[in-house]
């Protein structure tokens, strides 16, 4: 999710608890529901996790990874489809309970704040698209 901020842009990040008690700053993401298109999932998950409404501009990246799920007591493989969304409205205070905090950051600060390298790389791609001004209208 991005919005104009002066001559640049801001992006919305979420802070979530990790196993072990520390927190991670991340891009919003989630599971595709039955019958849902990837773009619909992106809009819904961003809304749930950040409190913000957005419109899909373009797909940025796919990230695949594995993690251990305490819920199913097994390793889970996940592919995340990341989309660039233009801010339409909402309030970061309206995020869901799985998120500790949702906040706007200038892109440079967001790149430093993100916990995961693959998400920083995806945000760098988004920043380049925004800088070039293509796909933004």
C-alpha positions, 0 to 999 in steps of 0.5 A: 500500500502506498500513498503520496507524501510530498515529492515521494511516497509512503508505504504501510507496514505491519508489526507482528509478534514472532515465536520467541517473543520478538516482533517483525515489521513486514508487508501485509499478507495472508491466505487465499480464500476459496474462490478468491482471485489473488488480487482480491486476496491482496485487497482483503488482507491489506484491509484486515491487517492495516485498516487501509483500503486500496486499489491494485495497481500491479503485481510486484513479486512472488515470494516462496518460503517455509515455516513451522506452524504451531497450529498444524504442528508441521512445516508449511510451504507458502507462496506470497503474491505481492501487489502494489496497492494505491491507498484509497482510504481507511485508518491504520488504527483499524487493523485486526488483532493479529497485528500489533501495529500498522504504520505509514513509513517513508519508503527509505525508512520502510526498507530499513525497518522491514525484517525480512530480506525478500520483502525488502527486495520486493519493496525495492521493486515497488519503489522503482516502479513508483520512482519511474511513475509507470503503472501509478495512474 
